[in-house]
Amino acid sequence: MKLAFIGGGVMGEAIISALLDKGVAQPTDITVCDIVARRRQHLERTYSVKVVDSSAAAVKDSDIVVLAVKPQEFPTAAQGIGDLLKADQTVLSIMAGISTAAIRDTLGHEAIVRAMPNTPAQIGEGMTVWTATEAVSRRRRQSVRKVLGALGQELYAEDEKYIDMATAVSASGPAFIFLMMEALTDAAVHIGMRREMAAPIVLQTLLGSARYAQASGKHPADLRNMVTSPGGTTAEGLLALEEAGIRAAFAEAIMAAYQKAKQLGG
C-alpha cells in the first residue's frame, strides 16, 4: 500500500509514525509533500520516507493520497493534484470542515474518505471517525481502516454529518480535557497542595477514571453515583459544579466547536 501525504505537519507526522510503528507501511511506501524545507528534512531524517516539495510528485503511483493540510491551505495544495488522480486512487482527507462534496468538486475525483482523528493519535490512543463516498471500494475501505486503526480506535459513520460533530467532540475534546486537568491542578494548589504533587494526582485520576469507565461499561451517571456518598465531600463538590453551570458550559463549548467546523466547510 503506497501512501502520499500532502502536508507533513503534526497530524500528518502522527499518522506516518503510527503506520511505521504498527508495520502497516514501510518507509519506502510513503511519500510526503511539504512546502517547508525544515519539515521535509525532519521527516526524511526521522522516518526515512521520501520527501518532495511538489504535490504532483507525491501523488504519482500512490494508492491513498492523504490530505493533511489546514482547511484554508486546501485550495493551494489541491493545485495540480486533480488532473493526476486515477479512478482507483483514494483521497483520504483529515481536514476539519471540508466536505467530501467540496473535495470532489475541487479535485474532480469521486473516491474520497473524510476522517477526523484527534491529538492522542500521536501515541496510538486516538479516536477517529470517518466516512467514505460510494466510489471507495470495499477493498480500499479495508485499507483505510488499517491506516486509521494504527492511530487508535476508529469508527465508521454512514452519514457525513457526524464528521463535523466528531470534530467538536473528539477532535476538539482533548483541549477541553486538558483545560479541565489544568483547572483541577490549579484548584489543588489553591487549597495548599504542591503543584509537583497535584499534577500527577490529577493526571492519574483522569486516566484511571477513563479506563475504569471503559472496563466497567457502566453509564457515567452510575459511576458518578458510586463515588458520591450522601452528605459527603463528593456530593458537596458536585453541587458546586452544578451551581457553576458545568453541564451548560460543556454544551456551549461543543456547540461552538460544531458551528465552527461547519463554517470551515463554507
N, C-alpha and C positions, 0 to 999 in steps of 0.2 A: 504494500500500500504506500504510494507516493503522496506526500503532502507538501503543499506550498502555503506559506504563511505570508499574507500581505499585512505587514506590521509585526514588529518584533518587540513590542513593549512588554509591560509587566504581565498581562494575562496571556499574551502570545508566548512569552517565555515560560510561563507556568505550564501551559499545555505541552510545549516541547519537552520540558523537563520531565513531566509525568509520563509522556509517551515513551521516552527513552528509559526511564526508571522502571516502568512496568513491562518493557520489552514489546510494546505494541508496534514500535517502529525503531529502525536503526538510524544512526546519523546520516547515512547515505540515502535514506528515504526522504529526507527533509530539506527543503529549500526555503530560505527566509528572505523576504524583501523588506528593507527598511531604508528610509532616506537619510537616517543619521549614521554617519560612519562609525561613531563610537559604539553604537548599539550593534552594528554588524560585526565589528571587531570582537566585542564581548561575547556575542552568541557563537561565533566561529571558534573562539579560543576556549569557551566553556563547554560547548557541546559537540564540537567538530562537525557541525552542519554546514551545508553550503549557503553562502550569503550573497545576495545580489542587491543592486540599487534600482532595479527595474522590475515592475510588476509583470511585464510580459515575459521576462526571463524566468521568473519564478513559476508562472502558470504552466509553462510548456511541460508536457508529459506527466503532469500530476493527476492523481485520482481525485483528491479532495483539495479544494482551494479554501483556506481559512481566512476570512476577512476579520482581522484583529486590529483594526484601526478605530479611532474615535469616530462617532457618528458624523461629526462635522468635517472629518477628513475623507469621508467615503467618496464624494464626487471626484476629488482629485485622484485618489487611489484607484478608482474604477477606470480611469482613462487607459485605454489600450488593452483592457482585460477582455471585455465582451467579445471582441472580434476573434479572440484566440480560443475561447472556451468551446469544447466539443460537447455533444449531447450526453456522452457517458461520464462527463466530469461533474462532480458535485460541489456546489458552493456552500460552505459552512460559515455562517455569519454569527459572530458573538457581539455585534454592535447593538448597543441599547437603543430601543425605539424604532430602528429602521425595519419596516415590514418586509415580508417576502415579496409583496407586490412591488414595492419601491426598488428592491434589489433586482427583481426580474425586469422591470422597465428600464433600469439604468444599464444593466448588463446584457439584456436581450437573451436571457438564459432561464430555463424552466426548472432545472433540478436544484432546488435550494433548501437548505436546512437552516433554521433560525434557532439559536441556542442562547441561553443566558446562564453562564457559570457565575461563581462568586469567588471572593478572595481566598477562602480556605482551600480552594483547588490547588493553591501553591504548595500545600503539604499533603495532597491526596485526600483531603477531607471536605471537598466541595459538594455543592448541591447544584446540579444543572438541570434546568427544564428546557425541553426542546420540542420542535415540531418540524414537519417536512412537507413539501409540496408533493402532489401525486406523481410528479415526474421522477422522484427519487425512488429507485428500485428497492425491492426487499433486501437484496444482497448489499447494496450500498448503505441502506439504513443500519444493517448489522455492523458495517464498518464504522459508521458514525457512532453507534452505540459503544463500540470498543474504545474509540477515541475519547468520548465523553466519560465513559466509565473509568478511564485511567485517572480522572480528576477527583473521583469520589463516587457519590451516588448520582444517578441520572433518572429523569422521569420524562416520559414522552407524553405530550399533550396533543389531543386530536384537534383542538381549536386554538388558533394562533392568539386569540385574545388573552390566553393565560400566560403568554410570554411577558407581556407588559406588566401583568400582575406579579409574576415571579421576579421581575426586575425590581419591583417595590419591596417585595417580602424577602426573598433570598439573596438578591444581589446587593440591595441597599441595607438589608438586615444586619450584616456584620457590623456596620458602622453604628447602628443603634445599640447593638450588644456591647461594643467597645465603649460607647458613651456610658452605658449602664455600669460597666466594670469600673470606669473612671469615677463615676459618681459614688459607687459603693465604697471604693477605696478612699476617696476624699472624706466621706462620711465617717469611716472608721478612724481616720486621722483626726477628725473633728472631735471625736469623743475621747481621744487620748492615745490611740494605738500608733505605734511607729509605722511609717509608710513601708519600710522594707519588710515589715511583718504583715501589714494589711494586704499588700499586693498579691502575694502567693495564696493567702487565705481566700481572697475574693476569686482569684483565678480558679483554684481547685473547687471552690463551692459551685461556681457556674458550670465547670466541666463535669463534675460529679453529678450535679443535678440533671444535666442534659443526658448523660449516659444512663442514669437511673430511670429517667422518663422513657428513654428508648428501650431499655431492657425490660421494664415493667409493662409497657404497653398501656398504661393507665391514662385516663384523661388528666390534663394538667390540674383541673379543679379538684379531682380526687387526691392527687398528690399533694396539693396545697393543703387540703383539709387534714391529711395525715400528719402534717407538720404543725398544724395550728391547734393548740390546746385551748380550751375555754378559759378566758380571762388571763391568758399567758402573754409572754413577750411578743410572740409572733403575731397574735391577734391584734395587739396594740400597734405594732408596726404596719400591718396590713391596713388597719383603719386609717392611719396617717397617709398611706399611699393612695387609698381610695378617695380620701378627702382632698388630696392634691390633684386628683383627676388623671391618674396614671393611665387608665384604660383609654380615656379620650385622647390623651397626648399621643399614645401609640397609634390609635386610629387615624389621627390627623397626620402623623408622620408617614404612615403607609399610603394614605390617600394623596398627600402632596407628592410623594415619590412616584406614584402611579400616574398622576396627571402629567408630571414632568416627562416620564417615559413616553407617554402618548404625544406630547409636544415635540419631542426629539424626532419622532417619526413624521412630523409635519401634519 
